[in-house]
Amino acid sequence: TPFQVIKVRLQAKEHLGKYSNSLDCIQKLCREEGLLAFSNGLSATIGRNSVFNCVYFTVMFKIKQVSPTPQDSKVKATVHSLVTGFVGGVMATMCNAPFDVAKSRIQAQCPNSKSSMEYTSTIQALMKIGRTEGLTALYKGFQPKALRMGIGGAVAVTAFEAVCE
């Protein structure tokens, strides 16, 4: 989460021009908000990662149950692994995207005091975003993330299976 906080702060429009680079962001966060600022969004990150892993591995397991890896061709087996990992990654992203949006919103905040924070918890952020901006707001940035996570899931499972052989 500390690196996520830095990344989100550097990218968020609310902080444009505030930080000149990652090191500057770290120094200003420590000075202005304290070390605990690096844990902002921790519960949303845990929720996001937990949902992703549960769905990713479940989907891949189910696909392999329904469509076992072909044994007659190395190319077919590799394509099967790539497709399985890609579908698992995209399906997992469909389920964890709201947590990712909540995490980014929480981490983008620059609180001066507890009362000025728009988002105070993961559940509160999910509810507020859904209620005020609509459910589609919980899927902002979904397409590039789904593509990235699908490709990452495909490469990860294919590499893992290749190493295990």
Disulfide bonds with the S-S distance in Angstrom:
none
